[in-house]
Amino acid sequence: MNMPIKEEDFIIKVLAQSKTGEMGFKELNEKCAEHFEGCRIILKKLKEQGLVAFEGAVPAFGAKIKLVRLQDRELAIKKAQAESSPSIIAGGDLGDAMLAVLQLLKDNGGNMLYKDINDQLSERFPGLRLTLKKMKQQERIDFDGDLPTNPTEIRLTAE
């Protein structure tokens, strides 16, 4: 990963100093405009590096820019890659919950009980059962039945 340049450091510092770690694009852009131009392009690069998150490839005027926590950085990078190359992904765009499930399954040898996945991800991703059902329909994972229950084994079938 490249070392952040001065503008990138400035944006990260401004976001880190906010109480919530996030800020509207308009407000952030105004703060950046006092020091440099090209805030949108720099934010795009920061997103690709997994340092910030926002909807879309470049932030819209009304977008919320969020500083990504260290433990969520790998997931943020994968989401940014998916958004910049959606045609590569069979079955449509991957959401945060799907990416988290795929990563968790990979990290655990490709098989886990639904209960264990739910214990680790349900607070961050409500509606996990429906996400798993959709992933099964997309043939990314497999399990017995239509909706998983606690003893259901979830198996990774595709990345």
N, C-alpha and C positions, 0 to 999 in steps of 0.2 A: 504494500500500500504506500502511496506517495505521502510525503510529509505535507501537512496543510500549509498553504501559503498564508500570507498575512490576512487576506480577506476571509479565508476560510476560518482562521483562528478567531477573527472578530465576530463572525456569525455564531460560531459555537459558544463563544464567551457570552454574547448577548442572550442567547437562548438559555444557557446555564444559569445566568443571573436572574432570569424570570422565576417566579415562585413555582410555576407548574412545569417548567422546561419546554413550554410551547408559546408561540406568539403568532398572531395573524400576519400574513404576508405583507399587507399594507404597512403595518407598524414596523416590521422588520426592515422592509425596503426603505422606509423613511430614515431609519437609524443608519442604514448602510450608505444611503445617498450622501450623507454628510462626510463620508470618508472615501467612497469609491463607487464606481458604476458597475453594472452587470450582475446584480444580486441574483437574478433568476438563474443565470448560467452557473454561478458558483453553487447555488442550492442544488441544482441538478447534479453537479459533480459530488457534492456532499452526500446526496441520496444514494448515488451509485456506490459510494464507499461505505454505506450503511451507517452514517453518522446522524442524518436527519431523516424524517419521514413526512410525506404529504401525499395527497391524492394526485395521480397523473404523473406524466414524465417531467413536466415543469410546473411550478406552482401557479395556480390561478390567482387573480387579484384578491379573492376572498378566502384563499386557502389558509389552513392552520399548519404552521411549520412546527414540528415536534422534534426535540432532541432525543435520539435513540439511546436507550440504556445499553451498557456494555453487553449484558447477557442476551439482548435481543438483536445485536448487530448482524450476526450471520443470517438470521431470518430476514432482516431488513434488506440486506444485499440481495438475497434470492428474490424477494418481492420486487425490488427495483429492476433486476434483470428480467423477470417475467413481464413486467410492465413495458419494458423497452423492446421486448421481442415476443409479443403475444402469439405470433404465428407459429413459433417453435413448440408451443405447449398444446398437446392434443386435448380436446375436450374443453377448451376455454381457459380463461384466466384462473390462476390459483390465488385464493385468498390467504390471509394471514393464518387462519385456522388450519387450512389444508397444508400449507407449508410446514406449520408446527407439527402436525401429525406425521407427515412424511419424514421430517427430520428426527422426531422421537423414535419412530419405527426403525429408521436406519441406525440410529445410535444404540438400539436394543436388538440388533440382529435380525430385524425384519418381522418379528412376531411379538405381540404384547396382548395382555388381557385388556378388554375394554375398561375394566375397573381401574387399572393402573394408568391408562391414557387419561381417563376422566379425572383421576386424582391430580394429575400433573397439569392438565390444560383447561379444566372446566371453569376456573375462576377468570382466566383471560379470554376464553372463547365460549360464551353461552351458546346453546344449541349444538353442542358437539355431536350428539346422536344423529342429527339431520345432516351435519357436515360429513360424517362417516358414511351415511346412506348415499349421499351424492358422490362421494369418492368411490364407493363400490360400483355405482352406476357408470362412472367414468373408467372403471376397471383399473384404478390406481391401487386399491386394496381389495381384500376379500374377507368375508366372514359368513357364518351360517345365519340364515334368517334375513328378514328385511331390516330390522333395527337391532343394534347390539344391546346386550344386557351385561351386567357385571361379569359373569363367567365366560362371555364370548371372547374367543381368540381372534384378534385382528391380524391379518397377514398382508404384508407389503407385496404387491404384484408388479408395480411399475413406478418409475420415478417421475 
